[in-house]
């Protein structure tokens, strides 16, 4: 009986975490889309980069925690994606890239996979 209750709570907690992560990704995607429309040199774009960077630092930190229950291969893939996103954000900041489009596409796929 107790084991079943714990499993139900753990499953609910995991589903809630996925929903929160999907909402955070959705927020970042929305910010980047707005920045695309406003321009890459605007305050909106700076805020989009800052939020997306902070979000991926959070994800990367979580992915390296021993308590993270995701399969190792999936964690490694997500870490690689996170590093790529951070590098792309740096390229945008330096003017070497003029679009959030690739980041938006990748983050949209991840968000959709969480739902």
VOLO-583066 format. One record per atom (N, C-alpha, C): chain; atom name; x, y, z. Coordinates in Angstrom, 1 decimal. Layout:
% VOLO-583066
{c=A&a=CA&x=X&y=Y&z=Z}
...
END
This chain:
% VOLO-583066
{c=A&a=N&x=0.8&y=-1.2&z=0.0}
{c=A&a=CA&x=0.0&y=0.0&z=0.0}
{c=A&a=C&x=0.9&y=1.3&z=0.0}
{c=A&a=N&x=1.9&y=1.3&z=0.9}
{c=A&a=CA&x=2.7&y=2.5&z=0.9}
{c=A&a=C&x=3.5&y=2.6&z=-0.3}
{c=A&a=N&x=4.0&y=1.5&z=-0.9}
{c=A&a=CA&x=4.8&y=1.6&z=-2.1}
{c=A&a=C&x=4.0&y=2.1&z=-3.2}
{c=A&a=N&x=2.7&y=1.7&z=-3.3}
{c=A&a=CA&x=1.9&y=2.2&z=-4.4}
{c=A&a=C&x=1.6&y=3.7&z=-4.2}
{c=A&a=N&x=1.4&y=4.2&z=-3.0}
{c=A&a=CA&x=1.2&y=5.6&z=-2.7}
{c=A&a=C&x=2.5&y=6.4&z=-3.1}
{c=A&a=N&x=3.7&y=5.9&z=-2.8}
{c=A&a=CA&x=4.9&y=6.6&z=-3.1}
{c=A&a=C&x=5.1&y=6.6&z=-4.6}
{c=A&a=N&x=4.8&y=5.5&z=-5.3}
{c=A&a=CA&x=4.9&y=5.5&z=-6.8}
{c=A&a=C&x=4.0&y=6.5&z=-7.4}
{c=A&a=N&x=2.8&y=6.6&z=-6.9}
{c=A&a=CA&x=1.8&y=7.6&z=-7.4}
{c=A&a=C&x=2.3&y=9.0&z=-7.2}
{c=A&a=N&x=2.9&y=9.3&z=-6.0}
{c=A&a=CA&x=3.4&y=10.7&z=-5.7}
{c=A&a=C&x=4.6&y=10.9&z=-6.6}
{c=A&a=N&x=5.5&y=10.0&z=-6.7}
{c=A&a=CA&x=6.7&y=10.2&z=-7.6}
{c=A&a=C&x=6.3&y=10.4&z=-9.0}
{c=A&a=N&x=5.3&y=9.7&z=-9.5}
{c=A&a=CA&x=4.8&y=9.8&z=-10.9}
{c=A&a=C&x=4.2&y=11.2&z=-11.1}
{c=A&a=N&x=3.4&y=11.6&z=-10.1}
{c=A&a=CA&x=2.8&y=13.0&z=-10.1}
{c=A&a=C&x=3.8&y=14.1&z=-10.1}
{c=A&a=N&x=4.8&y=13.9&z=-9.3}
{c=A&a=CA&x=5.9&y=14.9&z=-9.2}
{c=A&a=C&x=6.7&y=15.0&z=-10.5}
{c=A&a=N&x=7.0&y=13.8&z=-11.1}
{c=A&a=CA&x=7.7&y=13.8&z=-12.3}
{c=A&a=C&x=6.9&y=14.5&z=-13.4}
{c=A&a=N&x=5.6&y=14.2&z=-13.5}
{c=A&a=CA&x=4.7&y=14.8&z=-14.5}
{c=A&a=C&x=4.7&y=16.3&z=-14.3}
{c=A&a=N&x=4.6&y=16.7&z=-13.0}
{c=A&a=CA&x=4.6&y=18.2&z=-12.7}
{c=A&a=C&x=5.9&y=18.8&z=-13.1}
{c=A&a=N&x=7.0&y=18.2&z=-12.9}
{c=A&a=CA&x=8.3&y=18.7&z=-13.3}
{c=A&a=C&x=8.4&y=18.9&z=-14.8}
{c=A&a=N&x=7.9&y=17.9&z=-15.5}
{c=A&a=CA&x=7.9&y=17.9&z=-17.0}
{c=A&a=C&x=7.1&y=19.1&z=-17.5}
{c=A&a=N&x=5.9&y=19.2&z=-16.8}
{c=A&a=CA&x=5.0&y=20.3&z=-17.2}
{c=A&a=C&x=5.7&y=21.7&z=-17.0}
{c=A&a=N&x=6.4&y=21.8&z=-15.8}
{c=A&a=CA&x=7.0&y=23.1&z=-15.5}
{c=A&a=C&x=8.2&y=23.3&z=-16.5}
{c=A&a=N&x=8.9&y=22.3&z=-16.8}
{c=A&a=CA&x=10.0&y=22.5&z=-17.8}
{c=A&a=C&x=9.4&y=22.8&z=-19.2}
{c=A&a=N&x=8.3&y=22.2&z=-19.6}
{c=A&a=CA&x=7.7&y=22.6&z=-20.9}
{c=A&a=C&x=7.3&y=24.0&z=-20.9}
{c=A&a=N&x=6.7&y=24.5&z=-19.7}
{c=A&a=CA&x=6.3&y=25.9&z=-19.6}
{c=A&a=C&x=7.4&y=26.8&z=-19.7}
{c=A&a=N&x=8.5&y=26.5&z=-19.1}
{c=A&a=CA&x=9.7&y=27.4&z=-19.1}
{c=A&a=C&x=10.3&y=27.4&z=-20.5}
{c=A&a=N&x=10.3&y=26.3&z=-21.2}
{c=A&a=CA&x=10.8&y=26.2&z=-22.6}
{c=A&a=C&x=9.9&y=27.1&z=-23.5}
{c=A&a=N&x=8.6&y=26.9&z=-23.3}
{c=A&a=CA&x=7.6&y=27.7&z=-24.0}
{c=A&a=C&x=7.8&y=29.2&z=-23.8}
{c=A&a=N&x=8.1&y=29.6&z=-22.6}
{c=A&a=CA&x=8.3&y=31.0&z=-22.3}
{c=A&a=C&x=9.5&y=31.5&z=-23.1}
{c=A&a=N&x=10.6&y=30.7&z=-23.0}
{c=A&a=CA&x=11.9&y=31.1&z=-23.7}
{c=A&a=C&x=11.6&y=31.2&z=-25.2}
{c=A&a=N&x=10.9&y=30.2&z=-25.8}
{c=A&a=CA&x=10.6&y=30.2&z=-27.2}
{c=A&a=C&x=9.8&y=31.5&z=-27.6}
{c=A&a=N&x=8.8&y=31.8&z=-26.8}
{c=A&a=CA&x=8.0&y=33.0&z=-27.0}
{c=A&a=C&x=8.9&y=34.2&z=-27.0}
{c=A&a=N&x=9.8&y=34.3&z=-26.0}
{c=A&a=CA&x=10.7&y=35.5&z=-25.9}
{c=A&a=C&x=11.5&y=35.6&z=-27.2}
{c=A&a=N&x=12.1&y=34.5&z=-27.6}
{c=A&a=CA&x=12.9&y=34.5&z=-28.8}
{c=A&a=C&x=12.1&y=34.8&z=-30.1}
{c=A&a=N&x=10.9&y=34.4&z=-30.2}
{c=A&a=CA&x=10.1&y=34.7&z=-31.3}
{c=A&a=C&x=9.8&y=36.2&z=-31.3}
{c=A&a=N&x=9.5&y=36.7&z=-30.2}
{c=A&a=CA&x=9.3&y=38.2&z=-30.1}
{c=A&a=C&x=10.5&y=39.0&z=-30.5}
{c=A&a=N&x=11.7&y=38.5&z=-30.0}
{c=A&a=CA&x=13.0&y=39.1&z=-30.3}
{c=A&a=C&x=13.2&y=39.1&z=-31.8}
{c=A&a=N&x=12.9&y=38.0&z=-32.5}
{c=A&a=CA&x=13.1&y=37.9&z=-33.9}
{c=A&a=C&x=12.3&y=39.0&z=-34.6}
{c=A&a=N&x=11.0&y=39.2&z=-34.2}
{c=A&a=CA&x=10.2&y=40.2&z=-34.8}
{c=A&a=C&x=10.6&y=41.6&z=-34.5}
{c=A&a=N&x=11.1&y=41.8&z=-33.3}
{c=A&a=CA&x=11.6&y=43.2&z=-32.9}
{c=A&a=C&x=12.9&y=43.6&z=-33.4}
{c=A&a=N&x=13.8&y=42.5&z=-33.5}
{c=A&a=CA&x=15.2&y=42.8&z=-34.0}
{c=A&a=C&x=16.2&y=42.2&z=-33.0}
{c=A&a=N&x=17.3&y=41.8&z=-33.5}
{c=A&a=CA&x=18.3&y=41.1&z=-32.7}
{c=A&a=C&x=19.1&y=42.1&z=-31.8}
{c=A&a=N&x=19.0&y=43.4&z=-32.0}
{c=A&a=CA&x=19.8&y=44.3&z=-31.2}
{c=A&a=C&x=18.9&y=45.0&z=-30.2}
{c=A&a=N&x=17.7&y=44.5&z=-29.9}
{c=A&a=CA&x=16.8&y=45.1&z=-29.0}
{c=A&a=C&x=16.9&y=44.6&z=-27.6}
{c=A&a=N&x=16.3&y=45.3&z=-26.7}
{c=A&a=CA&x=16.2&y=44.9&z=-25.3}
{c=A&a=C&x=15.5&y=43.6&z=-25.2}
{c=A&a=N&x=14.5&y=43.4&z=-26.0}
{c=A&a=CA&x=13.7&y=42.1&z=-26.1}
{c=A&a=C&x=14.7&y=40.9&z=-26.4}
{c=A&a=N&x=15.6&y=41.1&z=-27.3}
{c=A&a=CA&x=16.5&y=40.1&z=-27.7}
{c=A&a=C&x=17.5&y=39.8&z=-26.5}
{c=A&a=N&x=18.0&y=40.9&z=-25.9}
{c=A&a=CA&x=18.9&y=40.7&z=-24.7}
{c=A&a=C&x=18.2&y=39.9&z=-23.7}
{c=A&a=N&x=16.9&y=40.2&z=-23.4}
{c=A&a=CA&x=16.2&y=39.5&z=-22.3}
{c=A&a=C&x=16.0&y=38.0&z=-22.7}
{c=A&a=N&x=15.7&y=37.8&z=-24.0}
{c=A&a=CA&x=15.5&y=36.4&z=-24.5}
{c=A&a=C&x=16.8&y=35.6&z=-24.3}
{c=A&a=N&x=17.9&y=36.2&z=-24.7}
{c=A&a=CA&x=19.2&y=35.5&z=-24.6}
{c=A&a=C&x=19.4&y=35.2&z=-23.1}
{c=A&a=N&x=19.2&y=36.2&z=-22.2}
{c=A&a=CA&x=19.5&y=36.1&z=-20.8}
{c=A&a=C&x=18.6&y=35.0&z=-20.2}
{c=A&a=N&x=17.3&y=35.0&z=-20.5}
{c=A&a=CA&x=16.4&y=34.0&z=-19.9}
{c=A&a=C&x=16.8&y=32.6&z=-20.4}
{c=A&a=N&x=17.0&y=32.5&z=-21.7}
{c=A&a=CA&x=17.3&y=31.2&z=-22.3}
{c=A&a=C&x=18.6&y=30.6&z=-21.7}
{c=A&a=N&x=19.6&y=31.5&z=-21.6}
{c=A&a=CA&x=20.9&y=31.1&z=-21.0}
{c=A&a=C&x=20.7&y=30.6&z=-19.6}
{c=A&a=N&x=20.0&y=31.3&z=-18.8}
{c=A&a=CA&x=19.7&y=30.9&z=-17.4}
{c=A&a=C&x=19.0&y=29.6&z=-17.3}
{c=A&a=N&x=18.0&y=29.4&z=-18.2}
{c=A&a=CA&x=17.2&y=28.2&z=-18.3}
{c=A&a=C&x=18.1&y=27.0&z=-18.5}
{c=A&a=N&x=19.0&y=27.1&z=-19.5}
{c=A&a=CA&x=19.9&y=26.0&z=-19.9}
{c=A&a=C&x=20.9&y=25.8&z=-18.8}
{c=A&a=N&x=21.4&y=26.8&z=-18.1}
{c=A&a=CA&x=22.3&y=26.5&z=-17.0}
{c=A&a=C&x=21.6&y=25.7&z=-15.9}
{c=A&a=N&x=20.3&y=26.0&z=-15.7}
{c=A&a=CA&x=19.5&y=25.3&z=-14.7}
{c=A&a=C&x=19.4&y=23.8&z=-15.2}
{c=A&a=N&x=19.0&y=23.6&z=-16.5}
{c=A&a=CA&x=18.8&y=22.3&z=-17.0}
{c=A&a=C&x=20.2&y=21.5&z=-16.9}
{c=A&a=N&x=21.3&y=22.1&z=-17.3}
{c=A&a=CA&x=22.6&y=21.5&z=-17.3}
{c=A&a=C&x=22.9&y=21.1&z=-15.8}
{c=A&a=N&x=22.7&y=21.9&z=-14.9}
{c=A&a=CA&x=23.0&y=21.6&z=-13.5}
{c=A&a=C&x=22.1&y=20.4&z=-13.1}
{c=A&a=N&x=20.9&y=20.4&z=-13.4}
{c=A&a=CA&x=20.0&y=19.3&z=-13.0}
{c=A&a=C&x=20.4&y=18.0&z=-13.7}
{c=A&a=N&x=20.8&y=18.1&z=-14.9}
{c=A&a=CA&x=21.2&y=16.9&z=-15.6}
{c=A&a=C&x=22.5&y=16.2&z=-15.1}
{c=A&a=N&x=23.3&y=17.0&z=-14.4}
{c=A&a=CA&x=24.5&y=16.5&z=-13.8}
{c=A&a=C&x=24.4&y=16.0&z=-12.4}
{c=A&a=N&x=23.2&y=16.2&z=-11.8}
{c=A&a=CA&x=22.9&y=15.7&z=-10.5}
{c=A&a=C&x=22.8&y=14.2&z=-10.4}
{c=A&a=N&x=23.4&y=13.5&z=-9.4}
{c=A&a=CA&x=23.2&y=12.1&z=-9.4}
{c=A&a=C&x=21.8&y=11.6&z=-9.2}
{c=A&a=N&x=20.9&y=12.5&z=-8.6}
{c=A&a=CA&x=19.5&y=12.2&z=-8.4}
{c=A&a=C&x=18.7&y=12.2&z=-9.6}
{c=A&a=N&x=19.2&y=12.8&z=-10.7}
{c=A&a=CA&x=18.5&y=12.8&z=-12.0}
{c=A&a=C&x=18.3&y=11.4&z=-12.5}
{c=A&a=N&x=17.0&y=11.0&z=-12.7}
{c=A&a=CA&x=16.7&y=9.6&z=-13.0}
{c=A&a=C&x=16.7&y=9.3&z=-14.5}
{c=A&a=N&x=17.0&y=10.3&z=-15.3}
{c=A&a=CA&x=16.9&y=10.0&z=-16.8}
{c=A&a=C&x=18.0&y=9.0&z=-17.2}
{c=A&a=N&x=17.8&y=8.3&z=-18.2}
{c=A&a=CA&x=18.9&y=7.4&z=-18.7}
{c=A&a=C&x=20.1&y=8.2&z=-19.1}
{c=A&a=N&x=21.3&y=7.6&z=-18.9}
{c=A&a=CA&x=22.5&y=8.2&z=-19.1}
{c=A&a=C&x=22.7&y=8.8&z=-20.6}
{c=A&a=N&x=22.2&y=8.0&z=-21.5}
{c=A&a=CA&x=22.3&y=8.4&z=-22.9}
{c=A&a=C&x=21.5&y=9.7&z=-23.2}
{c=A&a=N&x=20.3&y=9.7&z=-22.6}
{c=A&a=CA&x=19.4&y=10.9&z=-22.8}
{c=A&a=C&x=20.0&y=12.1&z=-22.1}
{c=A&a=N&x=20.6&y=11.9&z=-20.9}
{c=A&a=CA&x=21.2&y=13.0&z=-20.2}
{c=A&a=C&x=22.4&y=13.5&z=-21.0}
{c=A&a=N&x=23.2&y=12.6&z=-21.6}
{c=A&a=CA&x=24.3&y=13.1&z=-22.4}
{c=A&a=C&x=23.9&y=13.8&z=-23.6}
{c=A&a=N&x=22.8&y=13.4&z=-24.3}
{c=A&a=CA&x=22.3&y=14.1&z=-25.4}
{c=A&a=C&x=21.7&y=15.5&z=-25.1}
{c=A&a=N&x=21.0&y=15.6&z=-24.0}
{c=A&a=CA&x=20.5&y=16.9&z=-23.5}
{c=A&a=C&x=21.6&y=17.8&z=-23.1}
{c=A&a=N&x=22.6&y=17.3&z=-22.5}
{c=A&a=CA&x=23.8&y=18.1&z=-22.1}
{c=A&a=C&x=24.5&y=18.6&z=-23.4}
{c=A&a=N&x=24.6&y=17.8&z=-24.4}
{c=A&a=CA&x=25.2&y=18.2&z=-25.7}
{c=A&a=C&x=24.3&y=19.3&z=-26.3}
{c=A&a=N&x=23.0&y=19.2&z=-26.3}
{c=A&a=CA&x=22.1&y=20.2&z=-26.8}
{c=A&a=C&x=22.3&y=21.5&z=-26.0}
{c=A&a=N&x=22.3&y=21.4&z=-24.7}
{c=A&a=CA&x=22.5&y=22.5&z=-23.9}
{c=A&a=C&x=23.7&y=23.3&z=-24.2}
{c=A&a=N&x=24.8&y=22.6&z=-24.3}
{c=A&a=CA&x=26.1&y=23.3&z=-24.7}
{c=A&a=C&x=26.0&y=24.0&z=-26.0}
{c=A&a=N&x=25.3&y=23.3&z=-27.0}
{c=A&a=CA&x=25.1&y=23.9&z=-28.3}
{c=A&a=C&x=24.3&y=25.2&z=-28.2}
{c=A&a=N&x=23.2&y=25.1&z=-27.4}
{c=A&a=CA&x=22.3&y=26.3&z=-27.3}
{c=A&a=C&x=23.2&y=27.4&z=-26.7}
{c=A&a=N&x=23.9&y=27.2&z=-25.7}
{c=A&a=CA&x=24.7&y=28.2&z=-25.1}
{c=A&a=C&x=25.8&y=28.8&z=-26.1}
{c=A&a=N&x=26.4&y=28.0&z=-26.9}
{c=A&a=CA&x=27.3&y=28.5&z=-27.9}
{c=A&a=C&x=26.6&y=29.3&z=-29.0}
{c=A&a=N&x=25.4&y=28.9&z=-29.3}
{c=A&a=CA&x=24.6&y=29.6&z=-30.3}
{c=A&a=C&x=24.2&y=31.0&z=-29.8}
{c=A&a=N&x=23.8&y=31.0&z=-28.5}
{c=A&a=CA&x=23.5&y=32.3&z=-27.8}
{c=A&a=C&x=24.7&y=33.2&z=-27.8}
{c=A&a=N&x=25.9&y=32.7&z=-27.6}
{c=A&a=CA&x=27.1&y=33.5&z=-27.6}
{c=A&a=C&x=27.4&y=34.0&z=-29.0}
{c=A&a=N&x=27.1&y=33.1&z=-30.0}
{c=A&a=CA&x=27.3&y=33.6&z=-31.4}
{c=A&a=C&x=26.4&y=34.7&z=-31.8}
{c=A&a=N&x=25.1&y=34.6&z=-31.3}
{c=A&a=CA&x=24.2&y=35.7&z=-31.5}
{c=A&a=C&x=24.6&y=37.0&z=-30.9}
{c=A&a=N&x=25.1&y=36.9&z=-29.7}
{c=A&a=CA&x=25.6&y=38.0&z=-28.9}
{c=A&a=C&x=26.8&y=38.7&z=-29.6}
{c=A&a=N&x=27.6&y=37.9&z=-30.2}
{c=A&a=CA&x=28.8&y=38.4&z=-30.9}
{c=A&a=C&x=28.5&y=38.9&z=-32.3}
{c=A&a=N&x=27.3&y=38.7&z=-32.8}
{c=A&a=CA&x=26.9&y=39.1&z=-34.1}
{c=A&a=C&x=27.3&y=38.1&z=-35.2}
{c=A&a=N&x=27.7&y=36.9&z=-34.8}
{c=A&a=CA&x=28.1&y=35.9&z=-35.7}
{c=A&a=C&x=26.9&y=35.1&z=-36.3}
{c=A&a=N&x=25.8&y=35.3&z=-35.6}
{c=A&a=CA&x=24.5&y=34.6&z=-36.0}
{c=A&a=C&x=23.5&y=35.7&z=-35.8}
{c=A&a=N&x=22.5&y=35.7&z=-36.7}
{c=A&a=CA&x=21.5&y=36.8&z=-36.7}
{c=A&a=C&x=20.1&y=36.3&z=-36.5}
{c=A&a=N&x=20.0&y=35.1&z=-35.9}
{c=A&a=CA&x=18.6&y=34.5&z=-35.8}
{c=A&a=C&x=18.6&y=33.5&z=-34.7}
{c=A&a=N&x=17.4&y=33.5&z=-34.0}
{c=A&a=CA&x=17.1&y=32.5&z=-33.0}
{c=A&a=C&x=16.5&y=31.2&z=-33.6}
{c=A&a=N&x=16.3&y=31.2&z=-34.9}
{c=A&a=CA&x=15.5&y=30.2&z=-35.5}
{c=A&a=C&x=15.9&y=28.8&z=-35.2}
{c=A&a=N&x=17.2&y=28.5&z=-35.2}
{c=A&a=CA&x=17.7&y=27.1&z=-35.0}
{c=A&a=C&x=17.4&y=26.7&z=-33.5}
{c=A&a=N&x=17.7&y=27.7&z=-32.6}
{c=A&a=CA&x=17.5&y=27.4&z=-31.2}
{c=A&a=C&x=16.0&y=27.2&z=-30.9}
{c=A&a=N&x=15.2&y=28.0&z=-31.5}
{c=A&a=CA&x=13.7&y=27.9&z=-31.4}
{c=A&a=C&x=13.3&y=26.5&z=-31.9}
{c=A&a=N&x=13.8&y=26.0&z=-33.0}
{c=A&a=CA&x=13.4&y=24.7&z=-33.6}
{c=A&a=C&x=13.8&y=23.6&z=-32.6}
{c=A&a=N&x=15.0&y=23.6&z=-32.1}
{c=A&a=CA&x=15.4&y=22.6&z=-31.2}
{c=A&a=C&x=14.7&y=22.6&z=-29.9}
{c=A&a=N&x=14.5&y=23.8&z=-29.3}
{c=A&a=CA&x=13.8&y=23.9&z=-28.0}
{c=A&a=C&x=12.3&y=23.5&z=-28.2}
{c=A&a=N&x=11.7&y=23.8&z=-29.4}
{c=A&a=CA&x=10.3&y=23.4&z=-29.6}
{c=A&a=C&x=10.2&y=21.9&z=-29.6}
{c=A&a=N&x=11.2&y=21.2&z=-30.3}
{c=A&a=CA&x=11.1&y=19.7&z=-30.3}
{c=A&a=C&x=11.2&y=19.1&z=-28.9}
{c=A&a=N&x=12.1&y=19.7&z=-28.1}
{c=A&a=CA&x=12.3&y=19.3&z=-26.7}
{c=A&a=C&x=11.0&y=19.5&z=-25.9}
{c=A&a=N&x=10.5&y=20.7&z=-26.0}
{c=A&a=CA&x=9.2&y=21.1&z=-25.3}
{c=A&a=C&x=8.1&y=20.1&z=-25.7}
{c=A&a=N&x=7.9&y=19.8&z=-27.0}
{c=A&a=CA&x=6.9&y=18.9&z=-27.5}
{c=A&a=C&x=7.1&y=17.5&z=-26.9}
{c=A&a=N&x=8.3&y=17.1&z=-26.8}
{c=A&a=CA&x=8.6&y=15.8&z=-26.2}
{c=A&a=C&x=8.3&y=15.7&z=-24.7}
{c=A&a=N&x=8.2&y=16.8&z=-24.0}
{c=A&a=CA&x=7.9&y=16.8&z=-22.6}
{c=A&a=C&x=6.4&y=16.7&z=-22.4}
{c=A&a=N&x=5.6&y=17.0&z=-23.4}
{c=A&a=CA&x=4.1&y=17.1&z=-23.2}
{c=A&a=C&x=3.5&y=15.7&z=-23.5}
END
